[in-house]
Amino acid sequence: MESSSDLISAFEVGDISTEALMFQSGYLTIAGEENLDGNILFTLTYPNREVRGR
């Protein structure tokens, strides 16, 4: 999954996307980042097989 820094820095509990909640709680982790003309795009992935479910 790819995400902007806006998604991974979201902290509003009443209005948070599923992906942001999964990142903030540790169910997703940053696997890489790419600079696209000054905009950072993060690649998110599962941190381990236990979380991935396999």
mmCIF entry with sequence, helices, sheets and N, C-alpha, C, O atoms, coordinates in Angstrom:
data_MODEL
# 
_entry.id   MODEL 
# 
_entity.id                         1 
_entity.type                       polymer 
_entity.pdbx_number_of_molecules   1 
# 
_entity_poly.entity_id                      1 
_entity_poly.type                           'polypeptide(L)' 
_entity_poly.nstd_linkage                   no 
_entity_poly.nstd_monomer                   no 
_entity_poly.pdbx_seq_one_letter_code       MESSSDLISAFEVGDISTEALMFQSGYLTIAGEENLDGNILFTLTYPNREVRGR 
_entity_poly.pdbx_seq_one_letter_code_can   MESSSDLISAFEVGDISTEALMFQSGYLTIAGEENLDGNILFTLTYPNREVRGR 
_entity_poly.pdbx_strand_id                 A 
# 
loop_
_entity_poly_seq.entity_id 
_entity_poly_seq.num 
_entity_poly_seq.mon_id 
_entity_poly_seq.hetero 
1 1  MET n 
1 2  GLU n 
1 3  SER n 
1 4  SER n 
1 5  SER n 
1 6  ASP n 
1 7  LEU n 
1 8  ILE n 
1 9  SER n 
1 10 ALA n 
1 11 PHE n 
1 12 GLU n 
1 13 VAL n 
1 14 GLY n 
1 15 ASP n 
1 16 ILE n 
1 17 SER n 
1 18 THR n 
1 19 GLU n 
1 20 ALA n 
1 21 LEU n 
1 22 MET n 
1 23 PHE n 
1 24 GLN n 
1 25 SER n 
1 26 GLY n 
1 27 TYR n 
1 28 LEU n 
1 29 THR n 
1 30 ILE n 
1 31 ALA n 
1 32 GLY n 
1 33 GLU n 
1 34 GLU n 
1 35 ASN n 
1 36 LEU n 
1 37 ASP n 
1 38 GLY n 
1 39 ASN n 
1 40 ILE n 
1 41 LEU n 
1 42 PHE n 
1 43 THR n 
1 44 LEU n 
1 45 THR n 
1 46 TYR n 
1 47 PRO n 
1 48 ASN n 
1 49 ARG n 
1 50 GLU n 
1 51 VAL n 
1 52 ARG n 
1 53 GLY n 
1 54 ARG n 
# 
_struct_asym.id          A 
_struct_asym.entity_id   1 
# 
loop_
_struct_conf.conf_type_id 
_struct_conf.id 
_struct_conf.pdbx_PDB_helix_id 
_struct_conf.beg_label_comp_id 
_struct_conf.beg_label_asym_id 
_struct_conf.beg_label_seq_id 
_struct_conf.pdbx_beg_PDB_ins_code 
_struct_conf.end_label_comp_id 
_struct_conf.end_label_asym_id 
_struct_conf.end_label_seq_id 
_struct_conf.pdbx_end_PDB_ins_code 
_struct_conf.beg_auth_comp_id 
_struct_conf.beg_auth_asym_id 
_struct_conf.beg_auth_seq_id 
_struct_conf.end_auth_comp_id 
_struct_conf.end_auth_asym_id 
_struct_conf.end_auth_seq_id 
_struct_conf.pdbx_PDB_helix_class 
_struct_conf.details 
_struct_conf.pdbx_PDB_helix_length 
HELX_P HELX_P1 AA1 SER A 5  ? ILE A 8  ? SER A 5  ILE A 8  1 ? 4 
HELX_P HELX_P2 AA2 THR A 18 ? GLN A 24 ? THR A 18 GLN A 24 1 ? 7 
HELX_P HELX_P3 AA3 ARG A 49 ? ARG A 52 ? ARG A 49 ARG A 52 1 ? 4 
# 
_struct_conf_type.id          HELX_P 
_struct_conf_type.criteria    ? 
_struct_conf_type.reference   ? 
# 
_struct_sheet.id               AA1 
_struct_sheet.type             ? 
_struct_sheet.number_strands   3 
_struct_sheet.details          ? 
# 
loop_
_struct_sheet_order.sheet_id 
_struct_sheet_order.range_id_1 
_struct_sheet_order.range_id_2 
_struct_sheet_order.offset 
_struct_sheet_order.sense 
AA1 1 2 ? anti-parallel 
AA1 2 3 ? anti-parallel 
# 
loop_
_struct_sheet_range.sheet_id 
_struct_sheet_range.id 
_struct_sheet_range.beg_label_comp_id 
_struct_sheet_range.beg_label_asym_id 
_struct_sheet_range.beg_label_seq_id 
_struct_sheet_range.pdbx_beg_PDB_ins_code 
_struct_sheet_range.end_label_comp_id 
_struct_sheet_range.end_label_asym_id 
_struct_sheet_range.end_label_seq_id 
_struct_sheet_range.pdbx_end_PDB_ins_code 
_struct_sheet_range.beg_auth_comp_id 
_struct_sheet_range.beg_auth_asym_id 
_struct_sheet_range.beg_auth_seq_id 
_struct_sheet_range.end_auth_comp_id 
_struct_sheet_range.end_auth_asym_id 
_struct_sheet_range.end_auth_seq_id 
AA1 1 GLU A 2  ? SER A 4  ? GLU A 2  SER A 4  
AA1 2 ASN A 39 ? THR A 45 ? ASN A 39 THR A 45 
AA1 3 THR A 29 ? LEU A 36 ? THR A 29 LEU A 36 
# 
loop_
_atom_site.group_PDB 
_atom_site.id 
_atom_site.type_symbol 
_atom_site.label_atom_id 
_atom_site.label_alt_id 
_atom_site.label_comp_id 
_atom_site.label_asym_id 
_atom_site.label_entity_id 
_atom_site.label_seq_id 
_atom_site.pdbx_PDB_ins_code 
_atom_site.Cartn_x 
_atom_site.Cartn_y 
_atom_site.Cartn_z 
_atom_site.occupancy 
_atom_site.B_iso_or_equiv 
_atom_site.pdbx_formal_charge 
_atom_site.auth_seq_id 
_atom_site.auth_comp_id 
_atom_site.auth_asym_id 
_atom_site.auth_atom_id 
_atom_site.pdbx_PDB_model_num 
ATOM 1   N N  . MET A 1 1  ? 0.841   -1.161  0.000  1.00 0.00 ? 1  MET A N  1 
ATOM 2   C CA . MET A 1 1  ? 0.000   0.000   0.000  1.00 0.00 ? 1  MET A CA 1 
ATOM 3   C C  . MET A 1 1  ? 0.891   1.229   0.000  1.00 0.00 ? 1  MET A C  1 
ATOM 4   O O  . MET A 1 1  ? 1.927   1.244   0.664  1.00 0.00 ? 1  MET A O  1 
ATOM 5   N N  . GLU A 1 2  ? 0.500   2.256   -0.736 1.00 0.00 ? 2  GLU A N  1 
ATOM 6   C CA . GLU A 1 2  ? 1.250   3.506   -0.754 1.00 0.00 ? 2  GLU A CA 1 
ATOM 7   C C  . GLU A 1 2  ? 0.414   4.604   -0.113 1.00 0.00 ? 2  GLU A C  1 
ATOM 8   O O  . GLU A 1 2  ? -0.810  4.629   -0.245 1.00 0.00 ? 2  GLU A O  1 
ATOM 9   N N  . SER A 1 3  ? 1.093   5.514   0.585  1.00 0.00 ? 3  SER A N  1 
ATOM 10  C CA . SER A 1 3  ? 0.407   6.543   1.353  1.00 0.00 ? 3  SER A CA 1 
ATOM 11  C C  . SER A 1 3  ? 1.222   7.819   1.403  1.00 0.00 ? 3  SER A C  1 
ATOM 12  O O  . SER A 1 3  ? 2.447   7.790   1.287  1.00 0.00 ? 3  SER A O  1 
ATOM 13  N N  . SER A 1 4  ? 0.542   8.929   1.574  1.00 0.00 ? 4  SER A N  1 
ATOM 14  C CA . SER A 1 4  ? 1.221   10.206  1.778  1.00 0.00 ? 4  SER A CA 1 
ATOM 15  C C  . SER A 1 4  ? 1.497   10.385  3.269  1.00 0.00 ? 4  SER A C  1 
ATOM 16  O O  . SER A 1 4  ? 1.018   9.608   4.095  1.00 0.00 ? 4  SER A O  1 
ATOM 17  N N  . SER A 1 5  ? 2.263   11.403  3.602  1.00 0.00 ? 5  SER A N  1 
ATOM 18  C CA . SER A 1 5  ? 2.553   11.671  5.007  1.00 0.00 ? 5  SER A CA 1 
ATOM 19  C C  . SER A 1 5  ? 1.312   12.111  5.758  1.00 0.00 ? 5  SER A C  1 
ATOM 20  O O  . SER A 1 5  ? 1.259   11.977  6.980  1.00 0.00 ? 5  SER A O  1 
ATOM 21  N N  . ASP A 1 6  ? 0.304   12.637  5.057  1.00 0.00 ? 6  ASP A N  1 
ATOM 22  C CA . ASP A 1 6  ? -0.946  13.033  5.711  1.00 0.00 ? 6  ASP A CA 1 
ATOM 23  C C  . ASP A 1 6  ? -1.628  11.838  6.371  1.00 0.00 ? 6  ASP A C  1 
ATOM 24  O O  . ASP A 1 6  ? -2.154  11.948  7.478  1.00 0.00 ? 6  ASP A O  1 
ATOM 25  N N  . LEU A 1 7  ? -1.615  10.709  5.694  1.00 0.00 ? 7  LEU A N  1 
ATOM 26  C CA . LEU A 1 7  ? -2.276  9.524   6.236  1.00 0.00 ? 7  LEU A CA 1 
ATOM 27  C C  . LEU A 1 7  ? -1.571  9.013   7.487  1.00 0.00 ? 7  LEU A C  1 
ATOM 28  O O  . LEU A 1 7  ? -2.225  8.702   8.482  1.00 0.00 ? 7  LEU A O  1 
ATOM 29  N N  . ILE A 1 8  ? -0.256  8.925   7.447  1.00 0.00 ? 8  ILE A N  1 
ATOM 30  C CA . ILE A 1 8  ? 0.446   8.325   8.577  1.00 0.00 ? 8  ILE A CA 1 
ATOM 31  C C  . ILE A 1 8  ? 0.601   9.280   9.754  1.00 0.00 ? 8  ILE A C  1 
ATOM 32  O O  . ILE A 1 8  ? 1.010   8.855   10.834 1.00 0.00 ? 8  ILE A O  1 
ATOM 33  N N  . SER A 1 9  ? 0.285   10.551  9.572  1.00 0.00 ? 9  SER A N  1 
ATOM 34  C CA . SER A 1 9  ? 0.370   11.490  10.694 1.00 0.00 ? 9  SER A CA 1 
ATOM 35  C C  . SER A 1 9  ? -1.000  11.869  11.237 1.00 0.00 ? 9  SER A C  1 
ATOM 36  O O  . SER A 1 9  ? -1.105  12.803  12.032 1.00 0.00 ? 9  SER A O  1 
ATOM 37  N N  . ALA A 1 10 ? -2.057  11.167  10.825 1.00 0.00 ? 10 ALA A N  1 
ATOM 38  C CA . ALA A 1 10 ? -3.417  11.457  11.297 1.00 0.00 ? 10 ALA A CA 1 
ATOM 39  C C  . ALA A 1 10 ? -3.573  11.011  12.748 1.00 0.00 ? 10 ALA A C  1 
ATOM 40  O O  . ALA A 1 10 ? -3.198  9.896   13.110 1.00 0.00 ? 10 ALA A O  1 
ATOM 41  N N  . PHE A 1 11 ? -4.135  11.904  13.579 1.00 0.00 ? 11 PHE A N  1 
ATOM 42  C CA . PHE A 1 11 ? -4.298  11.585  14.997 1.00 0.00 ? 11 PHE A CA 1 
ATOM 43  C C  . PHE A 1 11 ? -5.704  11.840  15.529 1.00 0.00 ? 11 PHE A C  1 
ATOM 44  O O  . PHE A 1 11 ? -5.935  11.664  16.725 1.00 0.00 ? 11 PHE A O  1 
ATOM 45  N N  . GLU A 1 12 ? -6.643  12.243  14.692 1.00 0.00 ? 12 GLU A N  1 
ATOM 46  C CA . GLU A 1 12 ? -7.995  12.520  15.164 1.00 0.00 ? 12 GLU A CA 1 
ATOM 47  C C  . GLU A 1 12 ? -8.746  11.209  15.367 1.00 0.00 ? 12 GLU A C  1 
ATOM 48  O O  . GLU A 1 12 ? -9.092  10.535  14.396 1.00 0.00 ? 12 GLU A O  1 
ATOM 49  N N  . VAL A 1 13 ? -8.996  10.847  16.613 1.00 0.00 ? 13 VAL A N  1 
ATOM 50  C CA . VAL A 1 13 ? -9.602  9.560   16.942 1.00 0.00 ? 13 VAL A CA 1 
ATOM 51  C C  . VAL A 1 13 ? -11.003 9.438   16.362 1.00 0.00 ? 13 VAL A C  1 
ATOM 52  O O  . VAL A 1 13 ? -11.380 8.362   15.897 1.00 0.00 ? 13 VAL A O  1 
ATOM 53  N N  . GLY A 1 14 ? -11.780 10.511  16.378 1.00 0.00 ? 14 GLY A N  1 
ATOM 54  C CA . GLY A 1 14 ? -13.147 10.457  15.878 1.00 0.00 ? 14 GLY A CA 1 
ATOM 55  C C  . GLY A 1 14 ? -13.248 10.462  14.371 1.00 0.00 ? 14 GLY A C  1 
ATOM 56  O O  . GLY A 1 14 ? -14.306 10.147  13.826 1.00 0.00 ? 14 GLY A O  1 
ATOM 57  N N  . ASP A 1 15 ? -12.175 10.811  13.680 1.00 0.00 ? 15 ASP A N  1 
ATOM 58  C CA . ASP A 1 15 ? -12.203 10.917  12.220 1.00 0.00 ? 15 ASP A CA 1 
ATOM 59  C C  . ASP A 1 15 ? -10.870 10.437  11.658 1.00 0.00 ? 15 ASP A C  1 
ATOM 60  O O  . ASP A 1 15 ? -10.061 11.233  11.181 1.00 0.00 ? 15 ASP A O  1 
ATOM 61  N N  . ILE A 1 16 ? -10.651 9.109   11.721 1.00 0.00 ? 16 ILE A N  1 
ATOM 62  C CA . ILE A 1 16 ? -9.385  8.537   11.260 1.00 0.00 ? 16 ILE A CA 1 
ATOM 63  C C  . ILE A 1 16 ? -9.680  7.400   10.295 1.00 0.00 ? 16 ILE A C  1 
ATOM 64  O O  . ILE A 1 16 ? -10.590 6.604   10.527 1.00 0.00 ? 16 ILE A O  1 
ATOM 65  N N  . SER A 1 17 ? -8.918  7.324   9.219  1.00 0.00 ? 17 SER A N  1 
ATOM 66  C CA . SER A 1 17 ? -9.130  6.251   8.249  1.00 0.00 ? 17 SER A CA 1 
ATOM 67  C C  . SER A 1 17 ? -8.626  4.919   8.819  1.00 0.00 ? 17 SER A C  1 
ATOM 68  O O  . SER A 1 17 ? -7.811  4.888   9.742  1.00 0.00 ? 17 SER A O  1 
ATOM 69  N N  . THR A 1 18 ? -9.119  3.853   8.261  1.00 0.00 ? 18 THR A N  1 
ATOM 70  C CA . THR A 1 18 ? -8.695  2.518   8.697  1.00 0.00 ? 18 THR A CA 1 
ATOM 71  C C  . THR A 1 18 ? -7.193  2.332   8.526  1.00 0.00 ? 18 THR A C  1 
ATOM 72  O O  . THR A 1 18 ? -6.529  1.770   9.397  1.00 0.00 ? 18 THR A O  1 
ATOM 73  N N  . GLU A 1 19 ? -6.660  2.802   7.408  1.00 0.00 ? 19 GLU A N  1 
ATOM 74  C CA . GLU A 1 19 ? -5.235  2.652   7.142  1.00 0.00 ? 19 GLU A CA 1 
ATOM 75  C C  . GLU A 1 19 ? -4.398  3.421   8.160  1.00 0.00 ? 19 GLU A C  1 
ATOM 76  O O  . GLU A 1 19 ? -3.387  2.910   8.640  1.00 0.00 ? 19 GLU A O  1 
ATOM 77  N N  . ALA A 1 20 ? -4.811  4.649   8.493  1.00 0.00 ? 20 ALA A N  1 
ATOM 78  C CA . ALA A 1 20 ? -4.078  5.444   9.480  1.00 0.00 ? 20 ALA A CA 1 
ATOM 79  C C  . ALA A 1 20 ? -4.141  4.781   10.850 1.00 0.00 ? 20 ALA A C  1 
ATOM 80  O O  . ALA A 1 20 ? -3.144  4.754   11.572 1.00 0.00 ? 20 ALA A O  1 
ATOM 81  N N  . LEU A 1 21 ? -5.290  4.253   11.209 1.00 0.00 ? 21 LEU A N  1 
ATOM 82  C CA . LEU A 1 21 ? -5.432  3.562   12.496 1.00 0.00 ? 21 LEU A CA 1 
ATOM 83  C C  . LEU A 1 21 ? -4.541  2.327   12.544 1.00 0.00 ? 21 LEU A C  1 
ATOM 84  O O  . LEU A 1 21 ? -3.913  2.055   13.567 1.00 0.00 ? 21 LEU A O  1 
ATOM 85  N N  . MET A 1 22 ? -4.483  1.582   11.449 1.00 0.00 ? 22 MET A N  1 
ATOM 86  C CA . MET A 1 22 ? -3.625  0.394   11.403 1.00 0.00 ? 22 MET A CA 1 
ATOM 87  C C  . MET A 1 22 ? -2.155  0.779   11.528 1.00 0.00 ? 22 MET A C  1 
ATOM 88  O O  . MET A 1 22 ? -1.394  0.073   12.188 1.00 0.00 ? 22 MET A O  1 
ATOM 89  N N  . PHE A 1 23 ? -1.738  1.887   10.906 1.00 0.00 ? 23 PHE A N  1 
ATOM 90  C CA . PHE A 1 23 ? -0.354  2.336   11.025 1.00 0.00 ? 23 PHE A CA 1 
ATOM 91  C C  . PHE A 1 23 ? -0.063  2.787   12.457 1.00 0.00 ? 23 PHE A C  1 
ATOM 92  O O  . PHE A 1 23 ? 0.950   2.395   13.036 1.00 0.00 ? 23 PHE A O  1 
ATOM 93  N N  . GLN A 1 24 ? -0.941  3.605   13.026 1.00 0.00 ? 24 GLN A N  1 
ATOM 94  C CA . GLN A 1 24 ? -0.714  4.132   14.372 1.00 0.00 ? 24 GLN A CA 1 
ATOM 95  C C  . GLN A 1 24 ? -0.691  3.031   15.426 1.00 0.00 ? 24 GLN A C  1 
ATOM 96  O O  . GLN A 1 24 ? -0.007  3.167   16.440 1.00 0.00 ? 24 GLN A O  1 
ATOM 97  N N  . SER A 1 25 ? -1.427  1.938   15.204 1.00 0.00 ? 25 SER A N  1 
ATOM 98  C CA . SER A 1 25 ? -1.461  0.848   16.189 1.00 0.00 ? 25 SER A CA 1 
ATOM 99  C C  . SER A 1 25 ? -0.420  -0.238  15.916 1.00 0.00 ? 25 SER A C  1 
ATOM 100 O O  . SER A 1 25 ? -0.337  -1.213  16.664 1.00 0.00 ? 25 SER A O  1 
ATOM 101 N N  . GLY A 1 26 ? 0.375   -0.083  14.854 1.00 0.00 ? 26 GLY A N  1 
ATOM 102 C CA . GLY A 1 26 ? 1.464   -1.020  14.599 1.00 0.00 ? 26 GLY A CA 1 
ATOM 103 C C  . GLY A 1 26 ? 1.131   -2.164  13.670 1.00 0.00 ? 26 GLY A C  1 
ATOM 104 O O  . GLY A 1 26 ? 1.961   -3.053  13.479 1.00 0.00 ? 26 GLY A O  1 
ATOM 105 N N  . TYR A 1 27 ? -0.063  -2.173  13.081 1.00 0.00 ? 27 TYR A N  1 
ATOM 106 C CA . TYR A 1 27 ? -0.438  -3.240  12.162 1.00 0.00 ? 27 TYR A CA 1 
ATOM 107 C C  . TYR A 1 27 ? 0.096   -3.005  10.752 1.00 0.00 ? 27 TYR A C  1 
ATOM 108 O O  . TYR A 1 27 ? 0.075   -3.915  9.923  1.00 0.00 ? 27 TYR A O  1 
ATOM 109 N N  . LEU A 1 28 ? 0.573   -1.795  10.475 1.00 0.00 ? 28 LEU A N  1 
ATOM 110 C CA . LEU A 1 28 ? 1.271   -1.479  9.230  1.00 0.00 ? 28 LEU A CA 1 
ATOM 111 C C  . LEU A 1 28 ? 2.567   -0.771  9.589  1.00 0.00 ? 28 LEU A C  1 
ATOM 112 O O  . LEU A 1 28 ? 2.626   -0.061  10.593 1.00 0.00 ? 28 LEU A O  1 
ATOM 113 N N  . THR A 1 29 ? 3.594   -0.954  8.793  1.00 0.00 ? 29 THR A N  1 
ATOM 114 C CA . THR A 1 29 ? 4.880   -0.316  9.016  1.00 0.00 ? 29 THR A CA 1 
ATOM 115 C C  . THR A 1 29 ? 5.412   0.256   7.703  1.00 0.00 ? 29 THR A C  1 
ATOM 116 O O  . THR A 1 29 ? 4.990   -0.162  6.625  1.00 0.00 ? 29 THR A O  1 
ATOM 117 N N  . ILE A 1 30 ? 6.321   1.194   7.794  1.00 0.00 ? 30 ILE A N  1 
ATOM 118 C CA . ILE A 1 30 ? 6.899   1.807   6.599  1.00 0.00 ? 30 ILE A CA 1 
ATOM 119 C C  . ILE A 1 30 ? 7.975   0.887   6.029  1.00 0.00 ? 30 ILE A C  1 
ATOM 120 O O  . ILE A 1 30 ? 8.939   0.546   6.715  1.00 0.00 ? 30 ILE A O  1 
ATOM 121 N N  . ALA A 1 31 ? 7.804   0.488   4.771  1.00 0.00 ? 31 ALA A N  1 
ATOM 122 C CA . ALA A 1 31 ? 8.766   -0.388  4.105  1.00 0.00 ? 31 ALA A CA 1 
ATOM 123 C C  . ALA A 1 31 ? 9.701   0.408   3.201  1.00 0.00 ? 31 ALA A C  1 
ATOM 124 O O  . ALA A 1 31 ? 10.782  -0.068  2.853  1.00 0.00 ? 31 ALA A O  1 
ATOM 125 N N  . GLY A 1 32 ? 9.291   1.616   2.818  1.00 0.00 ? 32 GLY A N  1 
ATOM 126 C CA . GLY A 1 32 ? 10.115  2.432   1.946  1.00 0.00 ? 32 GLY A CA 1 
ATOM 127 C C  . GLY A 1 32 ? 9.482   3.793   1.745  1.00 0.00 ? 32 GLY A C  1 
ATOM 128 O O  . GLY A 1 32 ? 8.331   4.023   2.116  1.00 0.00 ? 32 GLY A O  1 
ATOM 129 N N  . GLU A 1 33 ? 10.243  4.680   1.161  1.00 0.00 ? 33 GLU A N  1 
ATOM 130 C CA . GLU A 1 33 ? 9.707   6.005   0.857  1.00 0.00 ? 33 GLU A CA 1 
ATOM 131 C C  . GLU A 1 33 ? 10.298  6.501   -0.445 1.00 0.00 ? 33 GLU A C  1 
ATOM 132 O O  . GLU A 1 33 ? 11.413  6.139   -0.821 1.00 0.00 ? 33 GLU A O  1 
ATOM 133 N N  . GLU A 1 34 ? 9.523   7.347   -1.136 1.00 0.00 ? 34 GLU A N  1 
ATOM 134 C CA . GLU A 1 34 ? 9.932   7.882   -2.427 1.00 0.00 ? 34 GLU A CA 1 
ATOM 135 C C  . GLU A 1 34 ? 9.584   9.362   -2.472 1.00 0.00 ? 34 GLU A C  1 
ATOM 136 O O  . GLU A 1 34 ? 8.482   9.762   -2.096 1.00 0.00 ? 34 GLU A O  1 
ATOM 137 N N  . ASN A 1 35 ? 10.524  10.164  -2.934 1.00 0.00 ? 35 ASN A N  1 
ATOM 138 C CA . ASN A 1 35 ? 10.307  11.600  -3.047 1.00 0.00 ? 35 ASN A CA 1 
ATOM 139 C C  . ASN A 1 35 ? 9.834   11.909  -4.460 1.00 0.00 ? 35 ASN A C  1 
ATOM 140 O O  . ASN A 1 35 ? 10.579  11.728  -5.424 1.00 0.00 ? 35 ASN A O  1 
ATOM 141 N N  . LEU A 1 36 ? 8.600   12.374  -4.582 1.00 0.00 ? 36 LEU A N  1 
ATOM 142 C CA . LEU A 1 36 ? 8.027   12.716  -5.882 1.00 0.00 ? 36 LEU A CA 1 
ATOM 143 C C  . LEU A 1 36 ? 7.843   14.227  -5.948 1.00 0.00 ? 36 LEU A C  1 
ATOM 144 O O  . LEU A 1 36 ? 6.803   14.757  -5.558 1.00 0.00 ? 36 LEU A O  1 
ATOM 145 N N  . ASP A 1 37 ? 8.860   14.905  -6.445 1.00 0.00 ? 37 ASP A N  1 
ATOM 146 C CA . ASP A 1 37 ? 8.822   16.374  -6.572 1.00 0.00 ? 37 ASP A CA 1 
ATOM 147 C C  . ASP A 1 37 ? 8.492   17.061  -5.254 1.00 0.00 ? 37 ASP A C  1 
ATOM 148 O O  . ASP A 1 37 ? 7.671   17.978  -5.223 1.00 0.00 ? 37 ASP A O  1 
ATOM 149 N N  . GLY A 1 38 ? 9.114   16.633  -4.179 1.00 0.00 ? 38 GLY A N  1 
ATOM 150 C CA . GLY A 1 38 ? 8.910   17.250  -2.872 1.00 0.00 ? 38 GLY A CA 1 
ATOM 151 C C  . GLY A 1 38 ? 7.806   16.615  -2.044 1.00 0.00 ? 38 GLY A C  1 
ATOM 152 O O  . GLY A 1 38 ? 7.669   16.929  -0.861 1.00 0.00 ? 38 GLY A O  1 
ATOM 153 N N  . ASN A 1 39 ? 7.019   15.731  -2.637 1.00 0.00 ? 39 ASN A N  1 
ATOM 154 C CA . ASN A 1 39 ? 5.988   15.002  -1.895 1.00 0.00 ? 39 ASN A CA 1 
ATOM 155 C C  . ASN A 1 39 ? 6.517   13.612  -1.575 1.00 0.00 ? 39 ASN A C  1 
ATOM 156 O O  . ASN A 1 39 ? 6.919   12.868  -2.469 1.00 0.00 ? 39 ASN A O  1 
ATOM 157 N N  . ILE A 1 40 ? 6.511   13.271  -0.292 1.00 0.00 ? 40 ILE A N  1 
ATOM 158 C CA . ILE A 1 40 ? 7.009   11.962  0.133  1.00 0.00 ? 40 ILE A CA 1 
ATOM 159 C C  . ILE A 1 40 ? 5.870   10.952  0.048  1.00 0.00 ? 40 ILE A C  1 
ATOM 160 O O  . ILE A 1 40 ? 4.787   11.178  0.588  1.00 0.00 ? 40 ILE A O  1 
ATOM 161 N N  . LEU A 1 41 ? 6.122   9.842   -0.631 1.00 0.00 ? 41 LEU A N  1 
ATOM 162 C CA . LEU A 1 41 ? 5.166   8.753   -0.745 1.00 0.00 ? 41 LEU A CA 1 
ATOM 163 C C  . LEU A 1 41 ? 5.748   7.558   -0.002 1.00 0.00 ? 41 LEU A C  1 
ATOM 164 O O  . LEU A 1 41 ? 6.839   7.089   -0.327 1.00 0.00 ? 41 LEU A O  1 
ATOM 165 N N  . PHE A 1 42 ? 5.022   7.070   0.988  1.00 0.00 ? 42 PHE A N  1 
ATOM 166 C CA . PHE A 1 42 ? 5.474   5.955   1.810  1.00 0.00 ? 42 PHE A CA 1 
ATOM 167 C C  . PHE A 1 42 ? 4.847   4.661   1.320  1.00 0.00 ? 42 PHE A C  1 
ATOM 168 O O  . PHE A 1 42 ? 3.670   4.632   0.960  1.00 0.00 ? 42 PHE A O  1 
ATOM 169 N N  . THR A 1 43 ? 5.629   3.596   1.308  1.00 0.00 ? 43 THR A N  1 
ATOM 170 C CA . THR A 1 43 ? 5.117   2.262   1.037  1.00 0.00 ? 43 THR A CA 1 
ATOM 171 C C  . THR A 1 43 ? 4.900   1.597   2.390  1.00 0.00 ? 43 THR A C  1 
ATOM 172 O O  . THR A 1 43 ? 5.834   1.451   3.179  1.00 0.00 ? 43 THR A O  1 
ATOM 173 N N  . LEU A 1 44 ? 3.661   1.198   2.650  1.00 0.00 ? 44 LEU A N  1 
ATOM 174 C CA . LEU A 1 44 ? 3.317   0.558   3.918  1.00 0.00 ? 44 LEU A CA 1 
ATOM 175 C C  . LEU A 1 44 ? 3.112   -0.933  3.688  1.00 0.00 ? 44 LEU A C  1 
ATOM 176 O O  . LEU A 1 44 ? 2.624   -1.356  2.641  1.00 0.00 ? 44 LEU A O  1 
ATOM 177 N N  . THR A 1 45 ? 3.492   -1.710  4.679  1.00 0.00 ? 45 THR A N  1 
ATOM 178 C CA . THR A 1 45 ? 3.341   -3.162  4.605  1.00 0.00 ? 45 THR A CA 1 
ATOM 179 C C  . THR A 1 45 ? 3.089   -3.699  6.006  1.00 0.00 ? 45 THR A C  1 
ATOM 180 O O  . THR A 1 45 ? 3.161   -2.966  6.992  1.00 0.00 ? 45 THR A O  1 
ATOM 181 N N  . TYR A 1 46 ? 2.794   -4.986  6.073  1.00 0.00 ? 46 TYR A N  1 
ATOM 182 C CA . TYR A 1 46 ? 2.624   -5.635  7.373  1.00 0.00 ? 46 TYR A CA 1 
ATOM 183 C C  . TYR A 1 46 ? 3.998   -5.856  8.001  1.00 0.00 ? 46 TYR A C  1 
ATOM 184 O O  . TYR A 1 46 ? 4.948   -6.186  7.291  1.00 0.00 ? 46 TYR A O  1 
ATOM 185 N N  . PRO A 1 47 ? 4.122   -5.681  9.319  1.00 0.00 ? 47 PRO A N  1 
ATOM 186 C CA . PRO A 1 47 ? 5.436   -5.801  9.949  1.00 0.00 ? 47 PRO A CA 1 
ATOM 187 C C  . PRO A 1 47 ? 5.951   -7.237  10.066 1.00 0.00 ? 47 PRO A C  1 
ATOM 188 O O  . PRO A 1 47 ? 7.160   -7.451  10.149 1.00 0.00 ? 47 PRO A O  1 
ATOM 189 N N  . ASN A 1 48 ? 5.047   -8.224  10.075 1.00 0.00 ? 48 ASN A N  1 
ATOM 190 C CA . ASN A 1 48 ? 5.476   -9.611  10.223 1.00 0.00 ? 48 ASN A CA 1 
ATOM 191 C C  . ASN A 1 48 ? 4.360   -10.573 9.794  1.00 0.00 ? 48 ASN A C  1 
ATOM 192 O O  . ASN A 1 48 ? 3.245   -10.141 9.502  1.00 0.00 ? 48 ASN A O  1 
ATOM 193 N N  . ARG A 1 49 ? 4.657   -11.851 9.757  1.00 0.00 ? 49 ARG A N  1 
ATOM 194 C CA . ARG A 1 49 ? 3.662   -12.848 9.315  1.00 0.00 ? 49 ARG A CA 1 
ATOM 195 C C  . ARG A 1 49 ? 2.489   -12.961 10.282 1.00 0.00 ? 49 ARG A C  1 
ATOM 196 O O  . ARG A 1 49 ? 1.367   -13.237 9.857  1.00 0.00 ? 49 ARG A O  1 
ATOM 197 N N  . GLU A 1 50 ? 2.725   -12.756 11.555 1.00 0.00 ? 50 GLU A N  1 
ATOM 198 C CA . GLU A 1 50 ? 1.644   -12.858 12.524 1.00 0.00 ? 50 GLU A CA 1 
ATOM 199 C C  . GLU A 1 50 ? 0.549   -11.841 12.229 1.00 0.00 ? 50 GLU A C  1 
ATOM 200 O O  . GLU A 1 50 ? -0.637  -12.170 12.272 1.00 0.00 ? 50 GLU A O  1 
ATOM 201 N N  . VAL A 1 51 ? 0.939   -10.617 11.933 1.00 0.00 ? 51 VAL A N  1 
ATOM 202 C CA . VAL A 1 51 ? -0.032  -9.576  11.613 1.00 0.00 ? 51 VAL A CA 1 
ATOM 203 C C  . VAL A 1 51 ? -0.648  -9.830  10.250 1.00 0.00 ? 51 VAL A C  1 
ATOM 204 O O  . VAL A 1 51 ? -1.845  -9.610  10.060 1.00 0.00 ? 51 VAL A O  1 
ATOM 205 N N  . ARG A 1 52 ? 0.149   -10.287 9.303  1.00 0.00 ? 52 ARG A N  1 
ATOM 206 C CA . ARG A 1 52 ? -0.332  -10.566 7.946  1.00 0.00 ? 52 ARG A CA 1 
ATOM 207 C C  . ARG A 1 52 ? -1.364  -11.693 7.943  1.00 0.00 ? 52 ARG A C  1 
ATOM 208 O O  . ARG A 1 52 ? -2.252  -11.716 7.090  1.00 0.00 ? 52 ARG A O  1 
ATOM 209 N N  . GLY A 1 53 ? -1.257  -12.622 8.883  1.00 0.00 ? 53 GLY A N  1 
ATOM 210 C CA . GLY A 1 53 ? -2.237  -13.687 8.994  1.00 0.00 ? 53 GLY A CA 1 
ATOM 211 C C  . GLY A 1 53 ? -1.921  -14.949 8.216  1.00 0.00 ? 53 GLY A C  1 
ATOM 212 O O  . GLY A 1 53 ? -2.820  -15.742 7.936  1.00 0.00 ? 53 GLY A O  1 
ATOM 213 N N  . ARG A 1 54 ? -0.668  -15.148 7.862  1.00 0.00 ? 54 ARG A N  1 
ATOM 214 C CA . ARG A 1 54 ? -0.276  -16.356 7.133  1.00 0.00 ? 54 ARG A CA 1 
ATOM 215 C C  . ARG A 1 54 ? 0.666   -17.177 7.932  1.00 0.00 ? 54 ARG A C  1 
ATOM 216 O O  . ARG A 1 54 ? 1.104   -18.233 7.476  1.00 0.00 ? 54 ARG A O  1 
# 
